[in-house]
Amino acid sequence: MNQTDTHDHDTDTDREIASILAHLADGVCRGEIVDFDSVCQQYPQHAAELRRLWGAVLVTDTAGAAKEERPQIRAADDSSAQWRRLDLPVRVGDYVLIEEIGRGGMGVVFRARQMSLDREVAVKMILRGRLASEADLQRFMAEASATARLEHPGIVPVYEVGDIDGRPFFTMKYIEGKTLSQLVDKRPMNQREAARIVASVARSIDFAHQRGILHRDIKPSNILLAPDGSPLITDFGLAKRAGSETELTRSGLLVGTPAYMSPEQAGNRRDLVSATSDVYSLGCVLYFALTGRAPFVAETPMELVMMVIEQDPNPPRMLRPNLDRDLEMIVVRCLQKPVDLRYESAAALADDLERYLADEPISARSGRFGQVIARVFRETHHATVLENWGLLWMWHSLVLFVACLLTWQLDYHGVTRRSVYESVWIVGLGAWAAVFWKLRQRMGPVTFVERQIAHVWGAAMMAIGLLFPLEWWLEMPVLSLSPMLGVITAMVFLIKAGMLTGAFYVQSVALLVAAVLMALYPPWAHLIFGVVAATCFFVPGYQYARRRRLNRSSTHAQRNQ
């Protein structure tokens, strides 16, 4: 395949992926239920790239949907026209809506008076009225039913759930005061006051967790501060009953507010969403209260969600140098991307904040070294692409070992012609690289990350090829620079460790040790490198090839059910 054919193939692949994503996004916008997992099973050759891009597409669509908060309603519908204009104050059923006090992606909140009981309440109504999809209605009613079950002084209580002219609503206790977002207003809070507020909210969230309810949209604007300073959590519009068979987000909508959502929510990995996802969001709220800004700030929603998935936030002390180190450690532990490195529960977070307030040792300090080591050796979200390379890496280990064994034998028999070795390492391995890439392309579309890995590999092969002319130019005997093989290959695995999985640090260290041994024992240099390098490729190749087979078997079993 020439360069033009390769470019055309990649272009066709990109168009096909774009078409699939556009079709899915259109379905989400129409309020249809989108089964993303089934789509990935339908297009297995595109599954990895679809999963990588879908989260960003959802954020973009969700942000765009926010501009459509008010529907286009026929003027002939008098009641709809009334809801569109909403000339306040206006009486609706048993309530007089006095003023709008809040608006979100799904509902609008009014301060109102309930006439029958002569009390002030907050009334929340769905924005899109009769035009809302069933998924929207499910989410809206879930907020009411979930919150109504929670009777806690730190959770805004729900009074009534109802329906007026086909428009669901519920009423809550009206809280006079500011939200945490309004209170901070880009000016950091007092450290101890911020810790007190988040500790109290964490207790309330843990109360919900104990009753099987996850909030999934904790953010400063959802934390109300009563006149006495007590924080109350509200807006369970994205609440989910833990263990419930009903998934309120099957329509594909990205759940949460990008700046405060957990990486698993941003990546739409619903199987990982748990109580620790709310702990992450609480950490974001604490970060905001202490620094005056969210952990991640970007110009577009797509950039923001990719930052949440891929990057670590700046340490709070970088933005506020006088911040207490213990408080920073609490924030950092909340914002760990691996879920098991965070606090195991909101109660554990509240306990640590209360220890800080009592000037006692915090648990975030304990086990710190172990947590760092565990994180270093974890897979990144790009590691799934290795399933496409597993079998090829096993073949590559064999080719590399044969090349090393042949070089060792040639050197053992006294062959000194440089061109012989160049034919093995430049011509031979160059031909294998072309075959390797051709086989990879036949397996399906090549992702952006894989192209990056291929460039690293190509750079390493060029560096190895240049060893021979360097030896000639420096008037060194052939194979004098052989230990550099171990150094160059170690650098390749070092880069892969940062991109794919920290387990490759082991291979990098092993190859550096091999380079030292090659320098100490020149007659055995290529045999040493062959054994170590082949093992470094074969072991992960076997692991990921096996994982690919197991995933395919699982997918096939699900289809047959």
N, C-alpha and C positions, 0 to 999 in steps of 0.2 A: 504494500500500500504506500503510495507516494504521499508527499506532504499535503498536496491539494486534496487528495481523497480523505486523508485523516481530518483535515479541517472541515470538509463537507460532512463527514460522519459526526463530528462533535457538534456542528451547527444543527444537524437534523435531530440529534439527541436533545440538545438544549430546547429546540422548538417543541419537541414532544413533551418534555417535562413542563415547559411553560404552559402548554395547552391543558395538561392534566391539572396543574395548579389553578389555572384560570377557571376551569370547569368546577373545581371544588369550591373556590372562592365565590363564584356566582351562586352556587347552591346555598352557601352560608348566608349570603346577602338576601336570598329569597326566603330564609327561615327554614330551609329544608334540613333534615337530619343527614349528616355526612358521616359515614363510617370510614374513617381514614385508614384504619387497619386493613379493612377489606380492599381498599384501593391499593395499598402497598402489596397485598397478596396478589392482586390482579396484574400489577406491573412490578414483578420482583426485580427485574433488571434496573429499575429506577428507584427502588425502595429507599436506598441509603440517601440519595440526593433529595428525594421528596421529604423524608423526615428532617433533613438538615434545613430545608427552606420553608417548611410548612409553618413553623412557629412565627417566623418573620412575616409571612404573608398574613397570618391571622392578626398580628398586631396592627399591620397597616390597614387591614379591612375594619378592624374594631375602631381604630382611630377615625377612619372615614365615616363609619356609621354614626359616630358621635355628632356629626354635623347634621344628621337627619332626625334629630330628636323630635321635631314637630312634624307630623304627617301632613300630606296634602289631602284634605277631606272635602268632600262635596259640600258646596254651599247649601244644597237643598236639605241637608241633614242639620236641622236647627240645633239639636243637642250637641252635635259635633262642632258646629260653628261656635257654640257657646264655650266649649272646651278649648277651642283654638284661640279665641279672643281672651277669655278669662279676665273680664273686666272686674277686678277685685275692688271691694269685697263682693262675693257672690254666694248665695246659699245653694248647697248641693245636698239634698237629702236632709239628714239631721245636723249638717255641719255648715257653718259660715266660713268660707275660706277668706282669710284676712290678707295674707301676704305670702309670697313665695320666699322660702328661706333656704332652699337648697335644690340642687339638680345634679343628677348623675347620668351614667350611660343608659340606665333603664327606667328610673323613676324621678318624679319631681315632688318635692316636699313643701307643704304649705303650713303656716301657722293658722290654726282654725279654732273656732269655738263650737263645742258640741252643745246644741241647744237643750236637749232633754236633760242633761246633767249639769249644765251651766259651768263647763270647765274648759280651759284651754288645752288643746291637744296639737300634735303634729300629724298631719294627714299625708300619707305617701301614695301616689297614684302612678300607674304605668304611663309612659309618655306616648306610646303609639296606639293606645286605645283599641278599638275594634280591629285595627289593621295589624295588631301584633300577632306574631306567629305563636303556635302552641308552645314552642320552646321558651319564648319570652314570658308567656303567661305562667309556665311552670316555674321559671326562676323567680318571678314576682311573688307567686303564692308560697314558694318555698321559704322566702324570707319571712313571711308572716308566720307560717306554721312553725318554722325552726325557732324564731325568736320568741314566739308565744309560749314555747315549752321551757324557756329559760327564765327562771325567777331568781334574779341575783341583783344586789344593790349596785353592781358595776356594769349592768347591762340595761339599756333603755327598754322598759317594759312595753309590750303590745297590749292595747285595750280591745280592739275589735278588728275583725277581718270581714270584709263585705264586698259588694258589687253594686255599682250605680250606673245604670244605663249601659250595661255590658262592660264597664270598666272596673277591674278589680282595684281595691284599695285596702289599706289598713291604717289604723290610728295608733299612735304611740304617745307616751308621755312627752309633753313639751318641756324641753330643758332650756332655760335662759342661760346664756353664756356663750363662750367662743369655742371654736374647734381648736385642736392642738396646732393645726396648720395656721390658723389666724393668730394664735398666741405667739408662735415663733416668728413668723413674718420675716424670715431670713436673718434673724438675730438669735444666736445660740442661747439656750436656756441656762440657768444655773444648773451645775452638774448634779447636785443632790436632788434638786426639784425634778429634773428630767428622769433620774433614776427612780424616784418615788412614783411618778406618774406611770412609767412603763411597768414597774413592778405591780402596781394596782391593776393595770390593764391585763397583764399576763395572768394574774389570779382569775380575772373574769373569763379570759379565754380558756384557761385550764378548766374552769367550771363547765364551759360549753363542751370542751373535749371529753370530759368525764361523762357527759350525756350523749356522746356519739356525734357531736356536731362540730365541723370545721368551718371557720369563718371564710378564709381564702381571699379576703380583700381588706386586710388590716392596713390602714394608712392614716396619716395625721388628720385628714378631713373627716374620718369616721370616728374620731375620739373627741367627745364633747366634754367640756370642763364646766361643772356646775358652779354656781356662785361661791360655794364653800371650798372650791378647788378640787373636789372629787372628780376623777375621770370616769366617764361612762362610754362603753363601746356600743356602736350602733351599726346599722346597714348590713344585715346578714343576707343581702340579695344574692350573694354567690355561695351561701352556706351549703354544705353537703353533709348528709347523714353518713357517718362512717359505717361501711359495711352495707349500705343500701344498694339494692339492685338497680334502682332508678338513677341514671346518670343525667343530671340536668344540663350537661354540657355536650351531649352527643351531637348537637348541631355543629360542633367544631369551633365555637367561639372560644377565644383565648380567655381563660379565667383569671381575673385579677387586674390590678393597675400596674403597668410595666415597671415603673420606677420602684415599686415596693413588693413585687411578686418574687417568689422563689425561682431558682433556675429550673426546677422540674416543672413548674407551671409555665414558665417562659418557653420551655422546650416542648410543651404539651405532652409531657410524660405523666399521664394520669395515674399510672400504676405506682408512681413514687410519691404522689401527693398525700401528705399525712399531717399529723399534728406538728411535725418538725417544719413543715412548710409555713405554718402560722408563726412558729418560733423565728424563722428567717425574717418574716415580715415585721415582727416585733423588733428585731435587731435593726431593720431599716428605719423604723420609727425612732428608735433610740439614737441612731446615727443622725437622723434629721434634727432631733431635738438638741443634740450636742453640737452640731456643726452648722445648722441653718440651711442645709441642703440634703437632697437624697443621695444615697451612695453612688448612683450613676446618673449622669446628666448627658443628654445627647440632643442633636438637632431634630432627629426624626424618630418616630416610634420603632422603626425597623432597626436603626442603629442602637437604640436603647435596649431592645430585647436581645440583640446579639451580644451587647456588653454584659447583660445579666447572665447569659449562658456561658460566655467565654472568659470574661475578665474578672479580676479581683478589684474591689474598690480601693481607693486611697485610704491608708490608715487614718482614723479620725484625728490623731495627733498631728498629722501633716497639715490639717486645716485648722486645728486648734492646739497649738503647741503646749499649752498649760493644762491640757486634759489629764486627769488622773489615769495612771497606767492600768490600774485594776479595771476601771470603767471601760477603757479601750479594749482590754482583753475580753471583757464580757461581750462587747459589740462584735469583735472579730470572731468569737466563737459562734455567735448567732449566724454570722454571714458566711460560714463555711459552705462551700458548694456540695460536698458529699454530705448526705443527710445524717449519717451516723456520727459525724464529727461535731454536730451542733448539740445544744442541750437536748436531752431526750424528751423533754416536755416543757410546756409553758410554766409549770410549777417549779421546775428546776431552775429556769431562768429567774423567776420571781424570788426564789430562795437566794440565789447568788446576788441579786440586786439588793436584797434586804441585808445580806451579809456586808455588802459594801457600805450600806447606809449605817450599819452598826459598827463599822470599822473592824470587821472580822476578816480573816483570810477567805478569799473566794475560791470556789472549786475550779474556775477557769484556769487557774495556775497549775492545778494538778494534772498530771498526764500530758503536759504540753509537748514534751519531746516525742512521746509515742504518737501523738496526733500528727505532728509534723512529719514524722517518718512515714506514717500510714498514708498521708496525703501525697507525699513525694512519689510513692510507688503505685498510685491509683491510675486507672485508665481515664483518658479524657473522653469527651463526647464524640471525638473523631475516631476512636479506636474501632468502631464497627466496620470501618473500611478495610481493616486487616482481614476480615472474613473473606474478602475478595482476593486476597494475596496469599492466604494460607497454603494452599496446594502448590502455588507457584514458588513460594519460598522454600518448600521442601525440595522441589526440583532444583532450585537455585543452589541450595546447600550441596547437592550432589555434584552439580557442574563446578562449583567453586572448589570442592574437595578434589575432584579429578584434575583440575588445572593446577592445584598446589602439588598434588602427588606427581604429576608429570614434570613439573618444574623441579621438584626435589630429585627425581630420578635423573633428569638431564644434568643437573648440577653435580650429582653423585658420580656420573660417568665422565665428568670433565668437559662438558660442552660449554664453550665460552663465546660462541657467536651470538651477538646481541639480537640479531634479527630472528633467531629461533624463539627466544623468549618473548619478543615483541609479537610474534605470530600467535603465541598462546594467550598473552594478556591483553593485547590490543585488538587483534583481528578475531581471535576465538571468542573472548568474552564480549566483544562488541556485537558479534553475530548473535550470541545468546541473548543479549539485552534486547535486540530487535525482535527475536522470537518471543521473549518474555512479554514485551509490550503488546505484541500482536495477540497473544493468548489472553492477556488481560482485557483488551478491547472486545474480544469475542464474548467475554463473560457479561458484558453490559456496559452502560455508560461510565466513563471515568470521572470521578468527582474532582472538585477543585483541590481538595486536600491531597488526593492521590497524585495529581499533577505536580503539586509542590514536592511530594516525596520523590517522584520521578526525577525532578530537577536536582534534588540533593544527591540522588544515586548517580545521575549523569555527571555531576560535578566531581564525585568521588572517582568515577571511572576515568575521567580526564586527568585527574591528579595522579592516579596510578600509572596511566599511560605516559605521563611526563617524567616519571622516574627514570626511564631508560635514556632519553636524550640528556637528562641532567647528569646521569652517570658518565655519559660520553663526553659532555662538555667539561665536566670536572676531572676528566681522565681517571675515573675510578673503575675498578674491575666490575664486570657485570654482576648484578644482584647485590651490590654493596649497600644499596638503600632499601633492601627488602624489609627491614623492621618498620619502615614507614607504612607498609601495608596495614599493619595492626593499628597504627596511629590514625590513618585516614579512615579506616572502617569504624574505629571507635568513635570518631567524630560524627559519622553518619548515624550511629545508634544514639549518640548523645542528642542530636537534633530530633530524632524520632521519639526519644523519651519525653521531650517537651511537647511534641505535637500529638502523640498517640497514647503512650502508657509509660509511666515511670519505671516499669519493670525492665525497660531497655537500658536503664542505668547499669544493671548487672552485666549485660552484654558489653557495654562500653568499658567498664572496669576490667572485665575478662580480656578484652582485646588489647587494652593498654598493658596488662601484665604479659600477654603473649608477645607484644612488641619488645618488651624488656628481655624476655627469654630468647627471642630471635636474635637480638643483638649479642647476647651472651653465648649462644650456641649457633653460630652461623651455618654449620653443616646441616643442622636440623631445622633451620628457620622456616622453610616453606611447609614442612610437615606439621610443625607446631601451629602455624597460622591456619593451615587447612583444617585441622581437627577443631580448633577453637572457633574459627569463623563459621564452619559448616554447622557446628552445634548451635551457635548463636542464631542462625537462620532456621535450622530445622525445628528446634523446640517450640518457638512461638508459631512457626508455620503449622506444625501439627496441632497445636492448641486451637488456633483459629479455624483451621480446616475442619476440625471436629465440631467446633461450635457452629459452623455453617451447616454441617450435616444435621446436627440436632435441631437447629432452627427450622430447616426445611422439613424435617420429619414432623415437628410440632405443627407447622403450617398445614401440611398435608393431612394430618390427623384432624385438625379443626375443620377443614373443608369437607371431610367425609362424615362429620357428625351431623 
